[in-house]
Amino acid sequence: MSQQKITNRLKSLEEIDGISVEVSGSTNGTIRIEHKKHHGPEFLFRWSVDHFVGYFIDSNGSQSQAVISIYTPMDAIRFVSAYATLNEIRANQKGS
């Protein structure tokens, strides 16, 4: 099932230090991607008929309008790659 494959791809973000991925529900599930840092990028995905709709969550917990749709596992891979890049250049990050 495409929903499960997409979920598995998004869960791979847990391999990045400080990232957690919480999956709830099954057929009408949600996926929340959080970062332990205050300024880390956070997203909430909700399953909608045949794809996930993604929303940005700001540091106050407010949800944006829909900003992304993920229809295929390849879309999820693209999101994971973009998220990893965004995480590397996030605000208030100290250099090494």
Helices and strands as residue ranges (DSSP letters): H 2-11, G 12-15, E 19-24, E 30-35, E 42-48, E 51-57, E 63-70, H 73-88
